[in-house]
Amino acid sequence: MNKTCVITGGSSGIGLSIVKLFLENGYQVFNLDLSPSPLGTFCSCDVTNIKQVTDIIEQISEKQAIDVLVSNAGIHFSANIEGTTEADFDKVFNLNVKGAFAAIKAVLPSMKANKNGAIILMSSDQALVAKHNSFAYNLSKAALASIAKTTALDYAAFNIRANAVCPGTIETPLYHQAIDNYCQKSGANKADIHREEARLQPLNRLGQPEEVAELVFFLASEKAKFITGSLQVIDGGYTAQ
């Protein structure tokens, strides 16, 4: 029987690349997202709604064991602490952190029963370093790194592994949206900003979603069965500077 992967936010960007790779390797993939996707089994879900997340994952686990959870759904928000309203703060944390909390809590009964499971959280290089105008986003990604560590310790006895992937600047629709927003506010030229972002990376280019997907798949595999509680950086050397 095929292994099962549940992913949140698998309809675009890094998430879509993850869905593709797991499908190519024989997994049955359930994608919890608000935006429909032709790949995998699409489950319309607002991951900020704990009941929706719980109900969908319980329905999946009633029919089959859940081997892998990839908590990927997230939103970017650019502002310093003074420029962040309470509504902004809640929006970022409800999606980036509460969504992960809901998904992890929902898959644990299945994984505990089978004494096996891999949980991968999509954190960021901002779990390790700060960036300008990134108060709420940075904080949310650091929270995800913490969740990976505590979950790894709490559930190691059940052979459940939890790790956080920490991408740097990856060329996704989310990246282009952030650059577009910046250029709209500042009047900067997008091509210039895009080149500057590449120059900031020691490898002199942006990462690609497929590269992050390969790391996620490795962490979910038996090849990574002694890796848990780790923060796996994939940032072209940015945080090594």
C-alpha positions as CSV (number, residue, x, y, z in Angstrom):
1,M,0.0,0.0,0.0
2,N,1.3,3.4,-0.9
3,K,2.5,5.7,1.9
4,T,0.5,8.8,2.7
5,C,1.6,12.4,2.9
6,V,-0.5,15.2,4.1
7,I,0.6,18.7,3.1
8,T,-0.8,22.1,3.9
9,G,-0.5,24.8,1.2
10,G,0.4,22.4,-1.6
11,S,-1.2,24.3,-4.5
12,S,1.7,26.6,-5.5
13,G,5.3,27.4,-5.0
14,I,7.4,25.2,-2.7
15,G,4.3,23.2,-1.7
16,L,3.4,22.3,-5.3
17,S,6.9,21.1,-5.9
18,I,6.7,19.0,-2.8
19,V,3.4,17.4,-3.9
20,K,4.9,16.6,-7.4
21,L,7.9,14.9,-5.9
22,F,6.0,12.8,-3.4
23,L,3.6,11.7,-6.1
24,E,6.5,10.8,-8.4
25,N,7.8,8.6,-5.6
26,G,4.5,6.7,-5.1
27,Y,2.9,8.5,-2.2
28,Q,-0.7,9.3,-1.9
29,V,-0.8,13.0,-1.2
30,F,-3.6,15.0,0.4
31,N,-3.3,18.7,-0.1
32,L,-5.1,21.0,2.4
33,D,-5.3,24.4,0.7
34,L,-7.9,27.1,-0.2
35,S,-6.6,27.2,-3.8
36,P,-7.6,24.2,-6.0
37,S,-4.8,22.1,-7.4
38,P,-4.9,19.3,-10.1
39,L,-2.2,17.4,-8.3
40,G,-2.8,15.0,-5.4
41,T,-6.1,14.8,-3.6
42,F,-7.3,18.3,-3.0
43,C,-9.0,19.1,0.3
44,S,-10.4,22.6,0.5
45,C,-9.3,23.8,3.9
46,D,-8.7,27.0,5.8
47,V,-5.7,26.0,7.9
48,T,-6.4,28.8,10.4
49,N,-9.6,26.9,11.3
50,I,-8.6,24.2,13.7
51,K,-11.8,22.3,13.4
52,Q,-11.6,22.2,9.6
53,V,-8.0,20.9,9.8
54,T,-8.8,18.4,12.5
55,D,-11.9,17.0,10.7
56,I,-10.2,16.6,7.4
57,I,-7.1,14.8,8.8
58,E,-9.3,12.6,11.0
59,Q,-11.2,11.5,7.9
60,I,-8.0,10.7,6.2
61,S,-6.5,8.8,9.2
62,E,-9.7,6.7,9.5
63,K,-8.9,5.1,6.2
64,Q,-5.1,4.9,6.2
65,A,-2.1,5.6,8.3
66,I,-0.5,9.0,7.8
67,D,3.2,8.6,7.3
68,V,4.3,12.2,6.6
69,L,3.0,15.7,7.4
70,V,4.5,18.7,5.6
71,S,3.2,21.9,7.3
72,N,3.9,24.3,4.5
73,A,1.0,26.8,4.4
74,G,2.2,30.3,5.1
75,I,2.0,34.0,4.4
76,H,4.7,36.7,4.1
77,F,4.3,40.1,5.7
78,S,6.8,43.0,5.6
79,A,6.8,45.6,8.3
80,N,8.6,46.6,11.5
81,I,7.0,46.3,14.9
82,E,5.5,49.9,14.7
83,G,4.1,49.1,11.2
84,T,2.4,45.9,12.4
85,T,-1.2,46.2,13.6
86,E,-2.9,43.7,15.9
87,A,-4.8,42.4,12.9
88,D,-1.6,42.0,10.9
89,F,0.0,40.1,13.8
90,D,-3.0,37.8,14.2
91,K,-3.2,37.1,10.4
92,V,0.5,36.0,10.2
93,F,0.3,33.9,13.4
94,N,-3.0,32.3,12.6
95,L,-1.8,31.0,9.3
96,N,1.9,30.4,9.9
97,V,1.8,29.1,13.4
98,K,-1.7,28.1,14.4
99,G,-2.1,26.3,11.1
100,A,1.0,24.2,11.9
101,F,-0.2,23.6,15.5
102,A,-3.6,22.3,14.2
103,A,-2.1,20.0,11.6
104,I,0.5,18.5,13.8
105,K,-2.0,17.8,16.6
106,A,-4.3,16.2,14.2
107,V,-1.8,13.7,12.7
108,L,-0.2,12.6,15.9
109,P,-2.8,10.0,16.9
110,S,-2.3,8.2,13.6
111,M,1.5,8.4,13.8
112,K,1.5,7.3,17.5
113,A,-0.7,4.3,16.8
114,N,1.7,3.2,14.0
115,K,4.8,4.2,16.0
116,N,6.1,5.9,12.9
117,G,5.9,9.3,11.3
118,A,7.8,12.2,9.8
119,I,6.8,15.8,10.4
120,I,8.4,18.6,8.4
121,L,7.7,22.2,9.1
122,M,8.4,25.0,6.6
123,S,10.4,27.5,8.6
124,S,12.9,30.0,7.1
125,D,16.4,31.3,7.3
126,Q,14.7,33.9,9.5
127,A,14.6,31.3,12.2
128,L,18.3,31.9,12.4
129,V,18.9,35.5,11.4
130,A,16.9,38.7,11.5
131,K,15.9,40.7,8.4
132,H,14.7,44.3,8.2
133,N,11.0,45.0,8.2
134,S,10.1,41.4,9.1
135,F,8.9,41.6,12.7
136,A,5.8,39.3,12.6
137,Y,7.0,37.0,9.8
138,N,10.4,36.5,11.4
139,L,8.8,35.7,14.8
140,S,6.4,33.2,13.2
141,K,9.2,31.3,11.5
142,A,11.2,31.2,14.7
143,A,8.2,29.7,16.4
144,L,8.0,27.0,13.8
145,A,11.6,26.1,14.5
146,S,10.8,25.8,18.1
147,I,7.8,23.6,17.4
148,A,10.0,21.2,15.4
149,K,12.4,20.9,18.4
150,T,9.8,20.4,21.1
151,T,7.7,18.0,19.0
152,A,10.9,15.9,18.2
153,L,11.6,15.5,21.9
154,D,8.0,14.8,23.0
155,Y,7.4,12.1,20.4
156,A,10.7,10.5,19.8
157,A,9.5,7.5,21.9
158,F,6.9,6.9,19.2
159,N,9.5,6.9,16.4
160,I,8.0,10.2,15.2
161,R,10.6,12.6,13.8
162,A,10.1,16.4,13.5
163,N,12.3,18.7,11.6
164,A,12.2,22.2,10.2
165,V,13.4,23.2,6.8
166,C,14.7,26.8,6.7
167,P,14.8,28.1,3.1
168,G,16.5,31.3,2.2
169,T,15.3,33.3,-0.8
170,I,13.5,30.9,-3.1
171,E,11.9,32.0,-6.4
172,T,8.2,31.3,-5.8
173,P,5.0,33.2,-6.4
174,L,5.3,34.4,-2.7
175,Y,8.7,35.8,-3.5
176,H,7.5,37.7,-6.6
177,Q,4.5,39.0,-4.6
178,A,6.8,40.4,-1.9
179,I,9.0,42.0,-4.5
180,D,6.0,43.5,-6.3
181,N,4.7,44.9,-3.1
182,Y,8.1,46.5,-2.3
183,C,8.4,48.0,-5.7
184,Q,4.9,49.4,-5.6
185,K,5.6,51.1,-2.3
186,S,9.1,52.3,-3.1
187,G,9.0,52.9,-6.9
188,A,12.1,50.6,-7.3
189,N,12.6,48.6,-10.6
190,K,11.7,44.9,-10.1
191,A,14.5,43.7,-12.4
192,D,17.1,45.6,-10.4
193,I,15.7,44.3,-7.1
194,H,15.7,40.7,-8.5
195,R,19.3,41.0,-9.5
196,E,20.2,42.5,-6.1
197,E,18.5,39.6,-4.3
198,A,20.6,37.1,-6.3
199,R,23.8,39.1,-5.5
200,L,23.0,38.8,-1.7
201,Q,23.4,35.0,-1.9
202,P,27.0,33.6,-1.8
203,L,26.0,31.3,-4.7
204,N,24.8,34.4,-6.6
205,R,21.4,33.0,-7.4
206,L,18.0,32.4,-5.9
207,G,16.9,28.9,-4.8
208,Q,14.3,27.0,-6.7
209,P,11.2,25.3,-5.2
210,E,12.3,21.9,-6.5
211,E,15.5,22.1,-4.5
212,V,13.6,22.6,-1.3
213,A,11.2,19.8,-2.2
214,E,14.2,17.4,-2.5
215,L,15.3,18.3,1.0
216,V,11.8,17.8,2.4
217,F,11.6,14.4,0.7
218,F,14.9,13.3,2.1
219,L,13.8,14.3,5.6
220,A,10.6,12.2,5.2
221,S,12.6,9.2,4.0
222,E,14.2,6.3,5.7
223,K,17.6,7.8,4.8
224,A,16.9,10.5,7.4
225,K,15.7,8.2,10.2
226,F,18.3,9.4,12.7
227,I,17.6,13.1,12.0
228,T,15.1,14.8,14.3
229,G,14.7,18.1,16.1
230,S,16.9,19.8,13.5
231,L,16.8,23.0,11.5
232,Q,17.9,22.2,8.0
233,V,19.1,25.4,6.2
234,I,18.8,25.6,2.4
235,D,19.8,29.2,1.7
236,G,22.7,29.3,-0.8
237,G,25.1,30.2,2.1
238,Y,23.2,33.3,3.2
239,T,23.2,32.6,6.9
240,A,26.9,31.5,6.8
241,Q,28.0,35.1,6.2
